[in-house]
């Protein structure tokens, strides 16, 4: 387990903004997802209440 303290996700993403993306509860066909960088990770939040966290890969130069 990492002991590094990360900035609060609440300060990075406005939960009300995510809520506003969600259509009426009766519209089951409307799907969305939001992906954003966070402290070296790629975070994806979906309309189906799934949260994915992936380590961002660094881009290497063509001469490596």
HELIX and SHEET records of a PDB file:
HELIX    1   1 UNK A    9  UNK A   12  1                                   4    
HELIX    2   2 UNK A   15  UNK A   21  1                                   7    
SHEET    1   A 3 UNK A  33  UNK A  38  0                                        
SHEET    2   A 3 UNK A  41  UNK A  46 -1                                        
SHEET    3   A 3 UNK A  51  UNK A  55 -1                                        
END                                                                             
